[in-house]
Amino acid sequence: MKLTVEEQRFKLNSPFTISRGTRDEACVLLVTVEQDGLTGYGECVPYRRYGETIDGVRERILSLKTPFDRERLQSLLPPGAARNGVDCALWDLESKVTDQRVWQIAKLEPPQSVVTAYTLSLETPDAMYQMAKQHADCPLLKVKLGGERGDDDRIKAVREGAPTSRLIVDANEGWTESDFTYLAPHLKDLNVEMVEQPLRAGCDLDLITKNCPIPVCADESCHGVDSLDTLPRGYSIINIKLDKTGGLTEALQLKAKARALGYRIMIGCMLGTSLSMAPALLLAQDADIVDLDAPLFLAEDRFAPLRFEGVTIAPADEGLWG
């Protein structure tokens, strides 16, 4: 078994802004696992919010002593980007070794096309109005908020620009408790269906006592299976991302446990290529909310990328992954 890691950068069509800052490229690690003349591919996106860097994640992956399999990998690395890249590469390798698609190996139903949310970057109210108007035909818009001020004006502008689209909001931990208390009723009045991670993880325990008028989704507060045991009960939705769970293997377990506990499921992503989205599409088949639009923001994607028709994503071709 041979394990390799390569840093790759993909330019974006335009700058993309959330509450933590602005990006103009997607920085990813391509992970390959070679064995018996076959190669499995995975991609991960190190995220500084979780203390990850490109160099640190690369070193963690290359510290692994081969050979190993997916089951052993779960104990060799913790949840996070490093394990995700290797885990997804091992799924792809197993698919090629067994001549089966990953969905067959995982005993899932054949994947179908899914509709993803389209994300509006955090900008001025006027700019967000124009973005919303441009994408008003999208059935679901995800609106990035969390600015120092003006979020009420931003969401009003988006609703004016896209009067018939369903709206969800992502604050990326950018609000204070007073922001949350003030903004939640306004979001409800504008028919916003959900707010994602309004407060910083670890400072959200009082969600249990809040009479919030709209559902709240845990993103930064929910990583692997174990995080469900300490998740504040104010959350009714969890956002599953492979770079948080450490790959498809644990993501499948997290999804099953969350469903059993009564949580609604959102399948999200970091800013990656189609190779990152392909395994997430298997999770997205019966999800309540799908947010896998990252390839739409790339100036150039991978060879054999996912096929988008507007915001409808076709299942991944085996030439891409799985």
Sequence and secondary structure as in RCSB ss.txt:
>XXXX:A:sequence
MKLTVEEQRFKLNSPFTISRGTRDEACVLLVTVEQDGLTGYGECVPYRRYGETIDGVRERILSLKTPFDRERLQS
LLPPGAARNGVDCALWDLESKVTDQRVWQIAKLEPPQSVVTAYTLSLETPDAMYQMAKQHADCPLLKVKLGGERG
DDDRIKAVREGAPTSRLIVDANEGWTESDFTYLAPHLKDLNVEMVEQPLRAGCDLDLITKNCPIPVCADESCHGV
DSLDTLPRGYSIINIKLDKTGGLTEALQLKAKARALGYRIMIGCMLGTSLSMAPALLLAQDADIVDLDAPLFLAE
DRFAPLRFEGVTIAPADEGLWG
>XXXX:A:secstr
 EEEEEEEEEEEEEEEEETTEEEEEEEEEEEEEEETTEEEEEEE   GGGT  HHHHHHHHHT  S   HHHHHH
HS SSHHHHHHHHHHHHHHHHHHT  HHHHTT      EE  EEE    HHHHHHHHHHTTT SEEEEE   SS 
HHHHHHHHHHH TTSEEEEE TT   HHHHHHHHHHHHHTTEEEEE  S TTS GGGGG   SS EEESTT  SG
GGGGG  TT  EEEE HHHHTSHHHHHHHHHHHHHTT EEEE   S  HHHHHHHHHHGGG SEE   GGGGBSS
  SS   EETTEE    TTT  
